[in-house]
């Protein structure tokens, strides 16, 4: 198979053997947890970690939001520990599709592909209504405004309609380390702005939409939002671990405990609050060393993603966030008990989007015609159409966006396997039309979605290598 040297190569999610969803099932295999029948995986150790981590009884998993595999070379001058560990213990995985935080966190927590767990995007239409659920703004989620913890924007982009599978050609099937740059070999992307090289210039946000208003999409976060236990029906890997006698702890910001997204992704275990990076290290190590039995500790850190969105990749703020993560990882490695291992991963990568790559569906009547509800986000949009309008919407978005994106029907996207198997109950959460950006392009919704999305610099959500490819650093016990 072809190695993806270009950060804009298309990468299919490598479900069941090379994806983020496989991390916790393999970690639990190391800890001796018997295989469960949760519908998540067919094999006990899909990543083959048991032999690599023989004798390990405690595992810490750190997810760094937004630090994709293609961002590691850019991070290297500011992250010597991460760079060394990636060279010695790193391998690439894919996240699921869409490459966005809510989808990825639930895939990690459940060990399932997005189609199975049902958190199928940043924003999705609540079936049977005109309402949109923003997964990071579920009941009790403190994420309104410019400091939202992770995730990303919310808009679409359209493009060249395929005549068969979606996309039909040029897709890299991510294999193991043999044909994809593995430990110590980063992709050669240092000439691509905002991916592996210098930051793109500051990107001005688009002006507001003209009079006439956006596509009518009701606000998310109302009291009618679905129960996360029903919306995401699968048991989590944390519950599976607890049932087997593993001590399970989740460490994140105190305000994130018991939000809808946390319940969907991480139900099971206990929560420890950590307001900053120092507290995150302290609480993770404290939980890791609290008892004598098998232990699983999961920690989440959002700042790399947040500063990428607001300032751009390789900006001063992004570099400072990467430097903090490097110190966090160094402290975790130094504090590992002799029978403990550390796994470091991410939920997606990012890329900067220049001003000329920005469309706005709320200012272009061609993109609004026939659309009933707008969901998704800036790099992958779900369009729910008026009765009988799907073909016209596909044609219009294809004409406007050309080769900058793929435009597909729901049936085409699902049949091509981008979400994994999708049960009938979850199908209506995907738009009648799915639009995925291929070029450095976004389609914003300046009035339909949160205005902050028009001001962002870096985005993610689509199926390019820089968005889909994430690291897995498997750090074994480094002292006797």
N, C-alpha and C positions, 0 to 999 in steps of 0.2 A: 504494500500500500504506500501511497505517496505521503511524504512528510510535509506538514503545512508550514512552509517558510514564510508565507504571506499572512499577516495578521487578519486579512480580510478573506482568507479561504473559508469556505463553509465547513463546519464540523458537526456531524451528527452526534447526538447524545449517545454515549456508549453504556446504555443501561445493562445492568447485571454483569458486572465484571470489570468495569472501568469508570464508574461514575461516583458522584458524591453520595448517592443513595447506598452505596456499598460499604461506606466507611464504618458505620456503627455495627452492621451485621458482622463484619470481619473483626472489629474490636471485641465484640461479645464472644466470638469464637475463641479469641486469645484467652479470654477470661473464663472459658469453660462453660458458657451458657449453652444449653442444648438448643438445637434448631427448633424454632417455633413455626407454626403454620398461620402466619399473619397475612399471607398474600403478598409479602414484600419481596422475598428472594427465594430462589430454588435451591441455593447452595449455602452451606453454613459459613463459608469463608471466601466470598467472591473475590477478594483482593489478595488472598494467599498470605495473610499476615501471621498466621499461627506459627509457622516454622521460623519466621524472621524474629518473632518475639517470644520464643519458647521460654517459659519460666516467669513471664511477666504476670503479675497479679493486680496491678493498678495501671490504669490508662487515663491520661489527661488528653482531651481533644480540644484544641483551640481553633475556632473559626474566625479568620480575619476578613471582615466584609470588604469586598472589592479588590483584594490583592490577587489578581489572576496570574497564571503562569507567564503570560507575556509581559506583565509588569515587573517581574523579578529582576531582569537586567537593569531596568531604570532604578529600581530600589537598591541595587547592589552597592553603590558608593555610600549609601546612608544606612546600610543594614549588613554589617560584616557577619554577624551571627547567622542570620537567615541565609545569606549567600553561601557560607560554609556548609550549613546543614542541607541546603538544596543540592549542592554539588555532591555531598556524601550520601544523603538519604532521600533525595527528592525524586518524584516521578509525576507525570501529568495524568490528570483525570479529566472528565468532562462534568459539568453540572448538567442538569436537565434543561428542557426547553419549556417556557422561555427562561433566559438566563437572568433571573431577577431574584431578589432576596426572599420574598415570601415563599415562592415556589421552591427555592433551594433549601431554605431552612426546614420546610416540611418534608422534603425528600430526605434530608439528612436524618431528621427525627424519626421518620417512619420506616426508612429503608426502602421506600417505594418510588416508582416513577410518578410524574405529575398526574397522568391520567387516572391512576388508581387512587391517589389521595385527594384529588379534586381541587387543590389550591393551584389553579391553572394560570396564574398571572398576577401581576401587581394589582390590577383592578379587573374585576369580572362582573358581568351582569348577573343579578340575582334572577334566575329563571322565573318566568311568569310575571315579571314586573319590568318597569323601566328604570329601576334603581341599579346603582353600581356599588359593589362592596370593594372598598380599598383595604387590602388585607393588613397593611400596617396601621390602619386607623379603625380597627375593630373596636367594639365596646371596651372602654377603660384603657384604650391604647393612647399614650401621651405623645402623639406624633404629629400634631397639627402645627404647621409653621416651619421655619427654615432650619430647625435643629432636629428634624425627624431622624431617628436612629437607623440609618441604613436604608436599603431599598433604593429607589431611584425615581425617575420622572414618570410621566404617564402620557404618552402620545404615540402616533403611528407613522408609518411610511409605506408607500405602495410600490408596485413595480412590474417587472416583466412577467407575464403570466406563463407558467409552465404548461406543457402539453403532456401531462402524465404525472410522474411523481413530483414532489415538492421539496426542495429544488431537484431537478432531474439529473444534473451533471455537476461535476466539480466539487463534490462533497467529500471531505476527508473522513473516513471511518477511523476514529482514534484507536490504535492498537496499543500494545504494551510498549515498553521502552525500546524495542528493537528497531522500529522504523520511525518512531516519534522521538524528538530530542529528549533524552532521558537525563539521569543524574549527571550534573556537571556540564550539560550542553543546553544552552538556552537558544530559543529561536533567534534568527538573525533579523531583528526588527528595529535596529537602532536608527534607521533612517525614516521611520514612519512617525510623523508627529503625534504625540499624545498616546502612543502605545508603548514603545520601547526607547524612545529618544527624548529630545528636549520638548518641553511643554509647548503646545500651540499658543499663539497669541491670545490675549483675552478675547472672549467671544461676547459681543453685545447681545442682549436679549432682544427678542422681536417686539415691535410695538403692539399695543393692544388691538384686539379685533375691532373692526368697524361696527357701526350701528347695524342692528339686525340680529345680533346675538348668535350664540353657538348652537350646535346640535343640542337639543334638550336632553341633558343627562342629569337626573336628580343627584343631590349631594349624597355622599357616602357617610357612614358612621351614625345612622339614625338608630332609634330604639328597635327598629324592625330587623336589624342585622341578624343573620342566622346564628343558631347555637353552634359554636365551633366543634362540639362533640358530634353533631349530626353532619355539619358541612364537611368535616374531615373525619370519615368514619373508621379509619384504620387504627388499631392499637399502635403505640409507639415502641421503638426499640428500648426506650427508657423503662416503660412498663414491663417489657419482656425481661430486661435485666433485673429489675426489682423482684419480679416473680421468682427468679432463680437465685435470689439471695445476694445480689450485688448491691453495694451501697452506691446510690446514684445521686449526683448533685449537679445542678445547673447554676452557673454563675454569670450574671449579667446585671445591667442597671436595675436598681430596685423598682423603678416605675414599669419595667417590662414584665414583671411577675404577674401572671394571671390575666394578661391581655388575651384577646381572641387568638392572635397569632401564636402566642406562647402555648396556649392550651392545645391548639391544633398540632403544633410541632413537638412539644416537649412534655406533654402530660406524663406524670410519673416522676419520682425522685423529689428532692427538696431543692429549694431555691436559696441561694446566697446573693445578697445585693452587693454590687461593686460599682461605685460612682465614677472611678477613674482607673487608669491603667495600673497604678500601684496597688489599688485595692483588688483589682482583678487577679493580679499575681498572688497576693496574699491569700485571698479566699480560695483560689484554685489549689494552691499548695496546702492550705489548711485542710480542705476537704480531702485531698489526696492522701494525707497522712493521718487522718482522724481515727481510722480503725485498723484492724489487722486482716480483715477478709478482702475478697475481691472488690475492687472499687472502680467506678467510672465517674470522671468529672468532665463536664463540658463547659467551656467558656466562650463567650461571644464578645468581639470587639468591633466597633462600628466606624472608627474615626478615619481610616484610610478611604473608605467608600465616601464618607461625607465630604471630606476635603477634596477628593477627586471630582465629585459632582459640582461643588461650589467654586473651586479654584483651578481645577485641571490637573491632569497627571503631570508629575514632576514640577508642580508649583512649589513655592516655599512652604505652604501649609501642608501639602501632600508629603513633602520630604520630612517635615517635622513629625507627621503622623507615622510614617514608616520608621523613623528613628525610634519613636516610642515603642512601636511593635517589636523592633529588634531588641530593645532593652527588656521588654516583657518576655520574649522567647528566651533570651539569655538567662533571665532569672528563673524561669520555669525549668530549663535544662539543668541549671546549677542546683536547684532544689529538689530534683527528682529523687525519690527513695531508690534504693538499689534494685527493687523489684518492680520499677515503674517505667513506662514508656510515654512519650509525648507524640501525638499526631497533630500536625498543623495543616490546615486546609483553608479553603475560601469558598464563597458561594457563587462567584462570577468574576470576570475581569471588567475592564472599562475601556472606552476610547473617547478622546476629545472630538467634538463636532464643530467644524468651522461655521462661520456665519452664513456662508453661501450654501451650506448643506441643510438649511432649516426651512421647513415648510410649516404652514399653520392651517389646519383644517377649518378653523373658525374664521379665516379670512378668504378662503377659496371655495366659492360656491360649487365648483365641480366636485370637490371632495365631500361636501355635505349632502349632496343630492342623494336621496334614497336611503339615508342612514337614520335609523331610529335611536340607537344607543351607541355611544362610543366608550370603549373600555381599553384595557391593555396599558401600554405606556409608549414613550416616544420612539423606541426602536422596534417594538412589536405591538401592533394595534389589532384589537378585536372590534369588528364592525358588525353590529346587529342591524339588519336591514328591514325596511318596510316590506310588507307582503308583495312578492313578485319582483322586488328590486335587486336581488342579489347579483344577477348577471350584469345589470347596468352598473352597479357599484364596482364590480370587478373590472369592467371595461374602463370606467372613468379613472380609477386609481392607477390602472396599468398605463393609461395614456398619459396621465400627469407625471408619473414618477419613473416610467421607463425602466432602465436597467438598474436603477438605484435600489430596487427592492423587488421581492417576490410578492405577488398577490395570489392567494389561493382560496378556494372555498374550504369550509370546515371539513367537508368530507375528504378533500384531497390531502389536507394537512394531517388528519387523523390516520388515513390509510397509509401515508408515508411513514408513520411511526414516530413522529417527532415528540409526542407526548407519552409514548408507551401505550399499552392497551387502555382504552377509555371506556368505562362502563356507561350504559345508556343514561343513567341518572346525571352524569357529569358532562355529557355532550353539550347541553344548552349553555354551559358556562363559557364555551369557546364561541367566538363570533361566527356569524354566517360567513364572514370574510375574514381571513387571517392575513395580515400584512407585516412582513418582516424586512427590516432594512438590511441591505447588503453593503452599500457604500457608506462612507462617513456622513450619514444623513439621519435626520429625525423628522417626524411630523408632529409638531406641537399642537396642543389644543389650548389656546391662550385663555379662553373663557370657560370651556367645558371642564377642564381639570384645574388643579391648584396652580395659581399664577407663578409660584416659585419654579415650576418646571421650565418656564421660558428663560429663566436666568441661569440655568445650569451650564456647565462647560463640558463635563464628561457624562456619558450615558452608557447604558447596557440594556440587555433584554433579548437581543437577536441571536443569530446562529453563526456568527463569525468566530474564527479561532480565538481572537483576543478576548471575546466575551465568554465563550463557552469553555475554554481550557483553564483549568485550575490546578494548583499544586497539591500534592500530598507529600508531606515530609514525615517519614516514619523514623523517629528518633528512639533508638533502643536505650536501655540502661547504659550509661557511659562511665560508671564507676562501680567498683566491686561492692 
